[in-house]
């Protein structure tokens, strides 16, 4: 039986590392918010995005 050469081991290690990097990038892209927005039919904006929250929780507005 023939033993595995050092070049083959290095090549397999490089291949495993490359596949891990590509897999991680693909998973990151899938979990990214942009991926979910591309998959959504309708995306609604946040309801109160233009409200000034400067005095929120300080006993009333304009104080």
CORSUL-V406455 format. One record per backbone hydrogen bond with DSSP energy under -1.0 kcal/mol. NH is the residue of the N-H (numbers start at 0). CO is the residue of the C=O. Records with the same first field share a line. If there is no record, write none. Layout:
# CORSUL-V406455
NH=CO, CO
This chain:
# CORSUL-V406455
8=4
9=5
10=6
11=7
12=8
13=9
14=10
15=11
16=12
17=13
18=14
19=15
20=16
21=17
22=18
23=19
24=20
25=21
26=22
27=23
28=24
29=25
30=26
35=31
36=32
37=33
38=34
39=35
50=47
55=52
57=54
